[in-house]
């Protein structure tokens, strides 16, 4: 999971980041996640997004 840095900082500031990580673990099971600065698609920059890759 790649979570945008702005969301990570917001959740940290609100004291919600631990609850968010636990809830993602409940939904996804074991996962790896980190905060990113946004995503780039050609010339377009996107922020405040989340990318999930699921493997079974």
Secondary structure, DSSP 8 states (H G I E B T S, - for coil): -EEEHHHHHHHHHTT-HHHHHHHHHHHHSS---EEES-EEETTEEE-S-EE-----
